[in-house]
Amino acid sequence: MSVDLAKLTLIIIIKICLISSTLLASVYQDCLNSSFYIKNISVDITKESINEARSQAEQKAKLIGFKRLANRLIIKNRDFNFNTIDIFSLVDYLKINKEANSDKRYLANFDICFNRNLVIKFFRKNKFQYAETYREPIAVLPIFKGPRGYVLWDEKDDWYLNWQNKLKIIDGLVKLKLAKGNFSLNRNLKANLLLKSNEDQINKLINNENTNALILVVAEPILMRDGKTYLSTYGKFYNKSGKIQSTIYRNSIPLKRTSSFYNVDKALLEKEVSNMIKSIETNWKKNNLIDTRIHNEVDLIIPITQIKSTLLSKNLLFNDKSIIVKSTSDFKDQGFLKIKNEIIFYNTKTENTFENIKRNVFNSSNELKYEKNINVIQKVTDVWPDVLNILEKLPFVIEVKIISITSTQGRIIAKFMGNKKTFFQAIFEKKLKFKDFNSQQYILIN
């Protein structure tokens, strides 16, 4: 075999191995705990050999990944006292998204799944305070209030551009998304009304962004009576109904020159964007701390049977193949219905019909004709296993104990680490909302 042919054969073998490794990585399931999954880590290493370069690249990716994980979860990220072996042992798996190499150089992009239990033990050992509950997305609308008026949705504006760029790369527990609006909304929204907390306009903006909250982030150069100039920055937090909840950040920075009033330093704006994002993240983590020193429990009541109801909008005859109703909203895509004492199975649904029906299921009684406006109901019983599944997967829950179960409700004792506020906030993020039932118990209301 010639030298050139041998080289070609070797290159083909290497390529096959690289493709195989990428495919193998892609079959891994994502982390069970997404808070511990770090994506998009790029490395570029050159060493004496490709094997050494690849090994160094994987080690570097793990270290980068852990630093990003620490920034995401820990309240105050101080210098760690650890050796690299400690960190490498915390990795569950490393996924190769793409890679390329020459004889001595290795370039790759990785995702890393860290082992939650081992990371938490590491945090406890080093006495780090941490949180791991994600917050549902919050819309962010930057407004620059300059000497020439208000500026919003202007990609030539440095305040807007900094927010646009930063929100693309943040990797924390609070998901912030840049409010984009739409043509009609952007034309009618007025910055001065927004800053005066006009509930109607803010509510429209939140609904358009499909979030449950909005933060107005404002930068304003101010000229004081003594002739000194400052950059004032603040953030206002609004709930889904458009009501202001709090001012979550406020700062005032002296400007070096009076002329800066008309041309604020870009680096200063960039720094303030970073400071505001950090403040939002820190406040969220402080409010959702998992204090492993505190063990708590709550007594929960889970209603099992929910009833969905609608009305016939047309008479139902014995030989009809579909049921025409006012609305099928909230009904299952496929399931059982009850009209009077008859149980009916349907295979599909549209907005106003249940299709491909089968009558008289389970030998239930039936009638030749059901009149318009008769109730059509559906019992939904899957809330019980869904709630159990969510609670058992919460990272700080120690035990979910079933106390009793009847045809209408179940009772659960959930034991967990931390305080009750953190517990209920975490399950609210999972779309479960409880209210006080009596002095000792809470009942699911959605």
Helices and strands as residue ranges (DSSP letters): H 3-26, G 34-36, E 37-46, H 50-73, H 84-88, E 91-101, E 105-114, H 116-125, E 135-146, E 149-151, H 158-169, E 174-178, H 183-188, H 191-195, H 199-209, E 213-223, E 229-239, E 244-254, G 258-261, H 266-287, E 295-303, E 306-311, E 316-317, E 322-324, E 335-339, E 342-346, E 348-349, E 353-355, G 361-363, E 369-370, E 375-380, H 383-393, E 397-405, E 409-417, H 420-429, E 434-436, E 441-444
